[in-house]
Amino acid sequence: MQLWPEPVTTGSGHSPFPGFLRTFRRYTMPAPLRVGVIGLGWAGTVHARTVREMEGLALIGVADPSPQRRASAPGVPALATVEELMELGPDYCVVAAPTRHHEEVGLQLAQAHVPALIEKPLAHDLPAAMRLVEAFEEAGVISAVGHTERHNPAVRELRRLLREEDFGPIYQIATRRQGPFPARIQDVGVVRDLAIHDTDLITWLTGDTIAQVSANVSAVSGRGTEDLATALCALARGTLATLDVNWVSPRKERQITVHTERGCLVADALTGTVTHYLNGAQSDTSVTTGSFPGSSPSLVITYPAQGELPFTAEHCAMRNTMLGRVGGLVTLREGAAAVAATEAILASARTGAPITISTP
């Protein structure tokens, strides 16, 4: 017996009331959200596994043009095209295809009114990123960028401390992201692969925008893309930030250091801790110089960070947003801003001059 009539469709095959129907489903059907994954490289495989293991989500299919990769996803329909996956009726899709395909796939989803979680970088260049922003905004469809580092427990704890405790003004941020060469990365250099995380985190932690960038890069692997990069960023309200990234080091490092009036905070994403080196000068007037309170060593406090794994937290945010709750997604405009910052880093390295960034 059919309890509900089939939805009315237009000549294009789409419902004329997609927003209403999706809202209706969310509030009347207890079934898990149906998720499709597009692209079965490293990231797509992790997304597929995460969705399988999560409550409230169901992996209904995957899509990849490679027969070998499709064979690595048993137990669900493994399809060759996005169109075939769309026929399964996903509630949202993960776009984990190579970066050069993000725009094409994302525009397909926006046109079909299918919400999307698009892996970082949002697109291969800023114009393509902005076309995605405009397409999803005009369609009124939920969308997000997969900047998983925002969901690292140590980084989230760092942001909580900066937001909820009184550390005074932020003077400077320094990020270090280095490790062994990743053979899985084929289509971008270290700036678009790693530095993009830190440009996003700098703006997220400070609530400010990157206004200007000066940078240098170096290539040592012979692949034709940069393997090392150092950048100095000036934020709109005067804070300075430095980024050091490479993928030629045998030592893996993921640290963010925030210098504030009341001490130094160091978030270590690998150990899952945030350490606060207190500024003893806050209670010692002898080191005060004019209006500047000075700086001297004092106590050291380490906060353990707890929370879900980043990919799990990311899908929780997507699920909650789809259900009308507070989500915490990275917006496409934020993703486009990160793309703009990485393009500025590469442009500065190429020209040898500082690059001013216009916020997307």
C-alpha positions as a printed Julia matrix, in Angstrom:
360×3 Matrix{Float64}:
  0.0    0.0     0.0
  1.28   3.43   -0.94
  0.91   5.78    2.03
  1.97   8.93    0.21
  1.49   9.97   -3.4
  4.49  10.31   -5.63
  5.86  13.88   -5.56
  4.84  16.12   -8.44
  7.75  16.77  -10.81
  8.54  19.29  -13.46
  9.48  18.44  -17.02
 13.11  18.24  -15.9
 12.24  15.47  -13.48
 12.84  17.62  -10.37
 10.26  18.41   -7.73
  9.02  22.03   -7.92
  9.12  22.08   -4.09
 12.45  20.38   -3.22
 12.98  22.35   -0.01
  9.48  21.51    1.29
  9.79  17.83    0.46
 13.22  17.5     2.1
 11.96  19.29    5.22
  8.87  17.05    5.23
 11.05  13.93    5.06
 13.32  15.13    7.87
 10.48  15.67   10.3
  8.23  12.72    9.43
 10.61   9.89    8.65
 12.96   8.43   11.28
 15.07   6.67    8.67
 18.8    7.55    8.46
 19.92  10.19    6.0
 20.94   8.62    2.7
 24.52   9.51    1.74
 26.42   9.03   -1.51
 30.19   9.36   -1.92
 31.69  10.59   -5.2
 35.35   9.65   -5.66
 37.06   6.69   -3.99
 40.58   7.95   -3.43
 41.96   8.16    0.12
 39.49  10.82    1.3
 36.48   9.23   -0.36
 37.3    5.86    1.19
 37.52   7.42    4.66
 34.22   9.24    4.11
 32.52   6.02    3.01
 33.82   4.12    6.04
 32.8    6.95    8.39
 29.25   7.09    7.01
 28.9    3.31    7.34
 29.82   3.48   11.03
 27.66   6.46   12.03
 24.24   6.45   13.61
 21.66   8.37   11.62
 23.45   7.95    8.29
 23.29   5.25    5.62
 25.75   4.83    2.77
 23.53   4.15   -0.25
 26.15   4.14   -2.99
 29.52   5.31   -4.27
 30.66   6.59   -7.65
 34.07   6.47   -9.32
 35.07   5.99  -12.97
 37.79   3.48  -11.99
 36.65  -0.18  -11.96
 39.46  -1.01   -9.55
 38.31   1.6    -7.04
 34.68   0.59   -7.41
 35.7   -2.97   -6.58
 37.13  -1.72   -3.26
 33.66  -0.74   -2.01
 31.72  -3.98   -1.43
 28.26  -4.04    0.07
 26.83  -0.95   -1.64
 26.09  -0.03   -5.25
 29.38   1.06   -6.84
 28.6    3.15   -9.89
 30.64   4.72  -12.67
 28.92   8.11  -12.91
 27.42  10.83  -10.75
 24.17  10.55  -12.71
 23.78   6.89  -11.71
 24.4    7.75   -8.08
 21.82  10.53   -8.19
 19.18   8.04   -9.33
 19.47   6.37   -5.9
 18.04   9.5    -4.25
 20.75  10.63   -1.8
 19.9   13.17    0.89
 23.43  14.53    0.51
 26.6   13.67   -1.34
 30.28  13.86   -0.49
 32.43  15.2    -3.33
 35.84  13.56   -2.9
 36.83  13.47   -6.57
 40.14  15.07   -7.66
 40.12  18.84   -7.14
 39.89  19.6   -10.86
 36.46  17.92  -10.94
 34.95  19.67   -7.9
 33.33  22.44   -9.89
 31.7   20.17  -12.46
 30.37  17.7    -9.87
 29.32  20.41   -7.43
 27.34  22.27  -10.08
 25.54  19.04  -10.97
 24.49  18.61   -7.35
 23.4   22.23   -6.94
 21.28  22.04  -10.1
 19.63  18.86   -8.8
 19.06  20.42   -5.33
 21.21  17.78   -3.62
 23.13  19.06   -0.56
 26.89  18.57   -0.79
 29.93  18.19    1.41
 32.81  19.1    -0.9
 36.34  18.12    0.07
 38.96  20.86    0.35
 40.12  22.69   -1.62
 36.66  23.79   -2.69
 37.84  24.18   -6.3
 40.96  24.37   -8.45
 40.89  28.19   -8.56
 38.97  31.12   -7.08
 36.63  31.77  -10.05
 35.52  28.13   -9.97
 35.07  28.31   -6.19
 32.88  31.4    -6.53
 30.75  29.73   -9.21
 30.06  26.95   -6.7
 29.25  29.48   -3.97
 26.78  31.28   -6.23
 25.19  28.07   -7.53
 24.42  26.67   -4.08
 23.32  30.03   -2.67
 20.97  30.66   -5.6
 19.54  27.13   -5.3
 19.12  27.5    -1.52
 20.79  24.13   -0.97
 22.81  23.12    2.11
 26.51  22.88    1.32
 29.84  22.7     3.13
 33.58  22.31    2.58
 35.54  19.45    4.13
 38.1   21.4     6.17
 38.51  18.56    8.66
 41.23  20.31   10.69
 38.55  22.52   12.23
 37.18  19.35   13.77
 40.46  18.18   15.31
 39.83  17.98   19.1
 42.95  20.01   19.99
 42.08  22.76   17.51
 38.49  22.89   18.75
 39.71  23.17   22.34
 42.06  25.97   21.34
 39.19  27.89   19.78
 36.99  27.28   22.83
 39.67  28.69   25.13
 40.18  31.74   22.94
 36.42  32.37   22.8
 35.45  31.6    26.39
 38.49  32.64   28.44
 40.07  36.09   28.77
 43.44  35.9    27.03
 43.48  39.51   25.89
 44.33  40.49   22.31
 45.96  38.02   19.93
 49.36  39.29   18.81
 50.54  36.54   16.47
 49.76  33.03   15.22
 52.35  30.55   13.96
 51.43  27.25   12.29
 53.69  24.31   11.46
 52.42  21.47    9.29
 55.04  19.08    7.99
 55.58  15.38    7.36
 56.63  12.73    4.86
 55.85  13.01    1.16
 52.28  11.74    0.43
 52.36   9.6    -2.69
 48.54   9.77   -2.88
 48.65  13.5    -3.78
 48.93  13.86   -7.54
 47.19  17.04   -8.66
 48.28  19.84   -6.27
 51.34  21.07   -4.39
 51.89  21.51   -0.67
 50.22  24.95   -0.6
 46.84  23.76   -1.87
 47.1   20.48    0.03
 48.41  21.6     3.45
 48.68  25.4     3.73
 45.0   25.72    2.87
 44.2   24.11    6.23
 46.13  26.77    8.09
 44.79  29.74    6.14
 41.32  28.51    7.09
 42.25  27.91   10.74
 43.84  31.35   11.12
 40.64  33.08   10.04
 38.45  30.7    12.08
 40.44  31.13   15.29
 40.7   34.91   15.05
 37.38  35.79   13.44
 39.42  38.0    11.11
 40.38  37.91    7.43
 43.77  37.61    5.76
 44.45  40.94    4.06
 47.96  40.48    2.65
 50.41  37.63    2.02
 54.17  37.45    1.39
 55.51  33.99    0.62
 58.27  31.78   -0.75
 58.05  28.21   -2.01
 60.54  25.56   -3.09
 60.36  22.35   -5.13
 62.73  19.5    -4.34
 60.87  16.34   -5.42
 60.95  17.01   -9.15
 57.17  16.63   -9.52
 56.66  20.13  -10.87
 54.77  21.46   -7.85
 56.05  23.08   -4.65
 57.04  20.84   -1.72
 57.9   23.52    0.86
 56.31  26.9     1.61
 56.66  29.71    4.13
 54.19  32.58    4.25
 53.7   35.71    6.31
 50.09  36.85    6.57
 48.83  40.23    7.77
 45.25  40.1     9.03
 42.8   42.95    8.58
 42.89  43.97   12.26
 46.68  43.85   12.53
 47.44  40.35   13.81
 50.4   38.62   12.14
 50.46  34.96   11.16
 53.2   32.73    9.78
 52.75  29.4     8.01
 55.46  26.77    7.56
 54.45  23.71    5.55
 56.3   20.9     3.83
 55.96  17.25    2.94
 59.65  16.35    2.84
 60.24  15.79    6.57
 60.49  12.38    8.28
 59.02  14.07   11.36
 55.29  14.74   11.32
 54.21  17.97   13.01
 50.82  19.64   13.37
 51.02  22.63   15.7
 49.34  26.01   16.09
 50.89  28.58   18.43
 48.85  31.61   19.46
 50.64  34.49   21.22
 48.31  36.6    23.36
 48.58  39.26   26.03
 48.16  36.65   28.77
 50.52  34.04   27.44
 51.14  31.54   24.69
 48.76  28.73   23.69
 50.08  25.74   21.74
 47.64  23.27   20.18
 49.21  19.96   19.13
 46.85  18.13   16.8
 48.91  14.92   17.02
 49.02  14.59   20.82
 45.55  16.05   21.29
 46.6   18.68   23.81
 46.54  22.45   24.29
 49.31  23.92   26.47
 49.07  27.37   28.02
 52.36  29.08   28.9
 51.13  31.78   31.25
 52.55  35.28   31.11
 53.91  36.01   34.6
 54.17  39.7    33.81
 50.41  39.99   34.22
 50.93  40.13   38.0
 54.41  41.7    38.02
 54.26  45.45   37.47
 58.05  45.71   37.47
 58.22  44.51   33.85
 55.55  46.82   32.54
 56.73  49.16   29.78
 54.29  51.99   29.24
 50.92  50.46   28.41
 52.46  47.13   27.39
 52.27  44.64   30.28
 55.5   42.89   29.32
 56.18  39.18   29.27
 57.9   36.73   31.61
 57.73  32.96   32.26
 55.21  31.56   34.71
 53.05  28.47   35.13
 52.43  25.96   32.34
 49.01  24.32   32.09
 48.17  21.49   29.67
 44.57  20.81   28.67
 43.73  17.39   27.24
 41.39  17.65   24.27
 38.61  15.13   23.76
 36.13  14.71   20.99
 35.08  12.77   17.93
 37.43  11.98   15.09
 37.51  14.82   12.55
 35.67  12.99    9.74
 33.01  11.81   12.2
 32.57  15.33   13.59
 32.3   16.67   10.05
 29.47  14.31    9.16
 27.78  15.0    12.5
 27.76  18.68   11.55
 26.28  17.86    8.15
 23.68  15.54    9.65
 22.65  18.07   12.31
 22.35  20.85    9.76
 20.21  18.65    7.52
 17.95  17.97   10.51
 17.57  21.67   11.29
 19.88  21.71   14.3
 23.04  23.72   14.95
 25.6   22.25   12.56
 28.95  24.03   12.6
 29.65  23.54    8.91
 32.43  25.28    6.97
 30.55  27.39    4.43
 31.41  27.54    0.75
 32.31  31.22    1.15
 34.79  30.26    3.86
 36.14  27.58    1.55
 36.49  30.14   -1.24
 38.37  32.48    1.13
 40.85  29.68    1.83
 41.31  29.16   -1.92
 41.93  32.92   -2.32
 44.6   32.82    0.4
 46.45  29.9    -1.18
 46.35  31.58   -4.59
 47.87  34.67   -2.96
 50.65  32.56   -1.43
 51.53  31.08   -4.82
 51.26  34.46   -6.56
 53.55  36.11   -4.0
 56.11  33.32   -4.37
 55.96  33.65   -8.15
 56.26  37.45   -8.28
 58.42  38.08   -5.2
 55.97  40.75   -4.01
 53.27  40.96   -1.32
 49.76  40.14   -2.56
 46.66  41.9    -1.27
 43.58  39.7    -0.91
 40.02  40.81   -1.56
 37.64  38.82    0.6
 35.32  36.68   -1.6
